Amino acid sequence: MFKLPDFNDRAKTAAEARKAKLDKFKQAAPPSEEALAAAKARAEKRAQKEAEAKAARAERARQLAEEKKLKEAQREKQAEQQRLEAIAREAAQKAARDARYAARKARVK
């Protein structure tokens, strides 16, 4: 009859598997000089690519900040222009109103 493994059996099996894996790792030959050199070259290449990517991100951030500054300056210039136009429009309206009042007073007299 089939018996399900209990906790102790499962723990023992897992410990044996870990020990077998560790023994296999210990028996493996140490990496060769060529493999170490290749791994070092890959690591250096990866570090160089990461440095280039970081520099590119910094340049892009600088460009975005510059664009944002230019847009803000343009927005401020446009707001100032609109304010000046509003002042000129109000002055023209006031002058027209004053002219109408003066014309009405001239007719009344």
C-alpha positions as CSV (number, residue, x, y, z in Angstrom):
1,M,0.0,0.0,0.0
2,F,1.2,3.5,-0.9
3,K,2.2,5.8,2.0
4,L,2.5,9.5,1.6
5,P,5.9,10.9,2.8
6,D,5.6,12.8,6.1
7,F,7.5,15.9,7.0
8,N,10.7,14.1,8.1
9,D,10.9,12.2,4.9
10,R,10.5,15.3,2.8
11,A,13.0,17.2,4.9
12,K,15.5,14.3,4.6
13,T,15.0,14.2,0.8
14,A,15.5,18.0,0.5
15,A,18.7,17.8,2.6
16,E,20.1,15.0,0.5
17,A,19.3,17.0,-2.7
18,R,21.1,20.1,-1.3
19,K,24.1,18.0,-0.3
20,A,24.2,16.4,-3.7
21,K,24.1,19.8,-5.4
22,L,26.9,21.1,-3.2
23,D,29.0,18.0,-3.9
24,K,28.5,18.5,-7.6
25,F,29.5,22.1,-7.3
26,K,32.6,21.3,-5.3
27,Q,33.7,18.6,-7.8
28,A,33.4,21.0,-10.8
29,A,36.7,22.2,-12.2
30,P,37.7,25.7,-11.5
31,P,37.1,28.2,-14.3
32,S,39.9,28.5,-16.8
33,E,41.9,31.7,-17.3
34,E,40.2,32.2,-20.6
35,A,36.7,32.0,-19.0
36,L,37.7,34.4,-16.3
37,A,39.1,36.8,-18.9
38,A,36.0,36.6,-21.0
39,A,33.8,37.2,-17.9
40,K,35.9,40.2,-17.0
41,A,35.7,41.5,-20.5
42,R,31.9,41.1,-20.5
43,A,31.7,42.9,-17.2
44,E,33.8,45.8,-18.4
45,K,31.7,46.1,-21.6
46,R,28.5,46.0,-19.6
47,A,29.9,48.7,-17.3
48,Q,30.9,50.8,-20.3
49,K,27.4,50.5,-21.8
50,E,25.9,51.5,-18.5
51,A,28.1,54.5,-18.2
52,E,27.2,55.5,-21.8
53,A,23.5,55.0,-21.0
54,K,23.9,57.1,-17.9
55,A,25.6,59.9,-19.8
56,A,22.8,59.7,-22.5
57,R,20.1,60.0,-19.8
58,A,21.9,62.9,-18.2
59,E,22.2,64.7,-21.6
60,R,18.5,64.0,-22.3
61,A,17.6,65.4,-18.8
62,R,19.6,68.5,-19.5
63,Q,17.9,68.9,-22.9
64,L,14.5,68.5,-21.3
65,A,15.3,71.1,-18.6
66,E,16.6,73.5,-21.3
67,E,13.4,73.0,-23.3
68,K,11.3,73.5,-20.2
69,K,13.1,76.7,-19.4
70,L,12.7,78.0,-23.0
71,K,9.0,77.2,-22.9
72,E,8.5,78.9,-19.6
73,A,10.3,82.0,-20.9
74,Q,8.1,82.0,-24.0
75,R,5.0,81.6,-21.8
76,E,6.1,84.5,-19.6
77,K,6.8,86.6,-22.7
78,Q,3.4,85.8,-24.1
79,A,1.7,86.5,-20.8
80,E,3.4,89.9,-20.6
81,Q,2.4,90.7,-24.2
82,Q,-1.2,89.8,-23.5
83,R,-1.1,92.0,-20.4
84,L,0.3,94.9,-22.4
85,E,-2.3,94.3,-25.1
86,A,-5.1,94.3,-22.5
87,I,-3.7,97.6,-21.1
88,A,-3.6,99.1,-24.6
89,R,-7.2,97.9,-25.3
90,E,-8.4,99.3,-22.0
91,A,-6.7,102.6,-22.8
92,A,-8.3,102.7,-26.3
93,Q,-11.7,101.9,-24.8
94,K,-11.3,104.6,-22.2
95,A,-10.3,107.1,-24.9
96,A,-13.3,106.2,-27.0
97,R,-15.6,106.5,-24.0
98,D,-14.1,109.9,-23.1
99,A,-14.6,111.1,-26.7
100,R,-18.2,110.0,-26.5
101,Y,-18.7,111.9,-23.2
102,A,-17.0,115.0,-24.7
103,A,-19.2,114.8,-27.8
104,R,-22.3,114.5,-25.7
105,K,-21.3,117.5,-23.5
106,A,-20.6,119.5,-26.7
107,R,-24.1,118.8,-28.0
108,V,-25.8,119.6,-24.7
109,K,-24.2,123.0,-24.4
